[in-house]
Amino acid sequence: QVQLVESGGGLVQPGGSLTLSCAASGFDFGRYWMYWVRQAPGKGLEWISSIGIRGNVTYYAESMRGRFTISRDNAKNTLYLQMNSLKAEDTAVYHCAKDNSGTVRGQGTQVTVSS
């Protein structure tokens, strides 16, 4: 049974930073591309970033490029998202996902960017 459990969200001021983690289990983590998606209040799921199985290939949505960094530790079955220069519009529930549409995703962690 696939399980994805995110952590690390919280309240942060504009310009601040957060690092999200996602603990994966129930599948061979190191054999899959992994993804971060988010859902802002009243909006649909938005793809943020993808990472290849070895972690050496990454992609980002345009608005996150240069501010967010995706990484993974296959030995720990864990996915990360380092978020810097956070903006109010980054406020959302962040999910790690096993597919880029977010169909198989964790319950999410809330990130609120506000002064």
DAQUIUR-V923269 format. One record per residue. N is the residue number from 1. RES is the residue in three letters. PSI is psi in radians with two decimals (* if undefined). Layout:
n={N/N}
res={RES/RES}
psi={PSI/PSI}
//
This chain:
n={1/2/3/4/5/6/7/8/9/10/11/12/13/14/15/16/17/18/19/20/21/22/23/24/25/26/27/28/29/30/31/32/33/34/35/36/37/38/39/40/41/42/43/44/45/46/47/48/49/50/51/52/53/54/55/56/57/58/59/60/61/62/63/64/65/66/67/68/69/70/71/72/73/74/75/76/77/78/79/80/81/82/83/84/85/86/87/88/89/90/91/92/93/94/95/96/97/98/99/100/101/102/103/104/105/106/107/108/109/110/111/112/113/114/115}
res={GLN/VAL/GLN/LEU/VAL/GLU/SER/GLY/GLY/GLY/LEU/VAL/GLN/PRO/GLY/GLY/SER/LEU/THR/LEU/SER/CYS/ALA/ALA/SER/GLY/PHE/ASP/PHE/GLY/ARG/TYR/TRP/MET/TYR/TRP/VAL/ARG/GLN/ALA/PRO/GLY/LYS/GLY/LEU/GLU/TRP/ILE/SER/SER/ILE/GLY/ILE/ARG/GLY/ASN/VAL/THR/TYR/TYR/ALA/GLU/SER/MET/ARG/GLY/ARG/PHE/THR/ILE/SER/ARG/ASP/ASN/ALA/LYS/ASN/THR/LEU/TYR/LEU/GLN/MET/ASN/SER/LEU/LYS/ALA/GLU/ASP/THR/ALA/VAL/TYR/HIS/CYS/ALA/LYS/ASP/ASN/SER/GLY/THR/VAL/ARG/GLY/GLN/GLY/THR/GLN/VAL/THR/VAL/SER/SER}
psi={2.15/2.27/2.30/2.09/1.95/2.68/2.91/-0.07/3.06/-2.93/2.26/2.60/2.70/2.38/-0.17/-3.07/2.66/2.65/2.14/2.58/2.71/2.01/2.14/2.52/2.87/0.03/2.94/1.50/-0.78/-0.08/0.02/2.43/2.59/2.83/2.69/2.37/2.87/2.81/1.96/2.78/2.22/0.13/2.95/3.13/2.42/2.20/2.38/-0.88/2.70/2.67/2.38/3.04/-0.49/-0.10/0.05/-0.03/2.16/2.65/2.61/2.58/2.61/-0.74/-0.24/-0.28/2.28/-0.27/-0.60/2.57/2.12/2.51/2.98/2.69/1.74/-0.49/-0.48/0.05/0.80/2.41/2.54/2.74/1.92/2.16/2.12/2.89/0.85/2.54/2.81/-0.62/-0.07/-0.09/2.14/2.99/2.19/2.28/2.48/2.65/2.69/-0.11/2.74/-0.15/-0.13/0.24/-0.74/1.79/2.88/-3.09/-0.32/2.84/2.35/2.28/2.14/2.13/1.94/2.58/*}
//
